[in-house]
Amino acid sequence: MYSATTLADVVAGIRGDGRTYAVVGVPCFIKALRLLSDELPDLGAQFGVYVGLVCGHLKSTFFAESLAWQAGVPPTELDRIDFRVKNTDRYAWDYDYDAVNADGTHHLRRSADTIDGGWGFGAFQPEACNFCDDVFAEGADVAFADAWLGRYAADWRGTNAVVIRDERVRHLLRSAAERGDVELEPLSVEDAARSQAGGFRHRRAGLSLRLADDLAAGLSVPVKRVEPDRSAVSRRRAAVLRQRRRISRLSLVTFADAREAGDYERYAGPMRRAIRRYRMLDAWSQGAKALARHVARPVVHRARRMLRR
């Protein structure tokens, strides 16, 4: 989910209109609608099928504004944004985004070139997402995820990993494949899980650490499927996860300050420093060779720039 939103107005608008809907949402939205259906059976009868979208974490509206600002569109001038614009010359994960200002001018920029576009940094993530343990939208009849697997990366269009839990959906997809509307191929459970490996690490071992940290700080925490445990990850990996949490908090505070002051650098400066530390800790957690490569990379980049002059 790229921007803060809610289904409240949509649900209120369709209630009692006599129609049946396919509802689409990230895992927490699907769970909320399932619970709402239990409380309001008449409304629940209108939800014909639940379609889940695998989610890294939610973002505040600051994310859209930050991307737009980096593309030359200040928050006060942003009309709309397309977060994923496919590029036929790049891998599926290497996409652009398009920020449109109030006069209709389009500003296209590569997501990988932004300060905060990397999902692993956790920029603008709400604190609630730190307690999510649902990777594949477990309450949905069918869940769609980016198939982040090497054999699909070169297809710029992108590929979905699909988890089907309802025979009606299976029949619909098979029929679509027979018509040539979609291409289907079997995917093992192991490959499906590997396609979202980062999500599982974050919502299992990472969640154990965050629960333990909060309990140690005297905070209350929800009961989850994993137990609070600071030993669930190594000391080095724990440093990475804690830095990610710091980045989330830092991004929300500093961007609010930057927005009020009209000065993007009030956000960008602290974030660059925090992300540099995150990258260093991440390399350190992977061992001496990874850390050596990380340290050497800026030197290599400088040398390449000099050679191009």
Buried (B, 14 or more C-beta within 10 A) or exposed (E): BBBBBEBEEEBEEBEEEEEEEEBBBBBBBBBBBBEBBEEEEEBBEBBEBBBBBBBBBBBBBBBBBBBBBBBEBEBEBBEEBBBEBEBEEBEBBBBBBBBBBEEEEEBEBBBEEBBBBBBBBBBBBBEEBBBBBBBBBBBBBBBBBBBBBEEBBEEBEBBBBBBBBEEEBBEBBEEEEEEEEBEEEEBEEEEBBBBBEBBBBBBBBBBBBBBBBBEEEEEEBEEBEBEBEBEBBEEBBBBBBBBBBBBBEBBBEBBBEBBEEEEBEBBBBBBEEBBEBBBBBBBBBBEEEEBEEBEEEEEEEEEEEEEEE
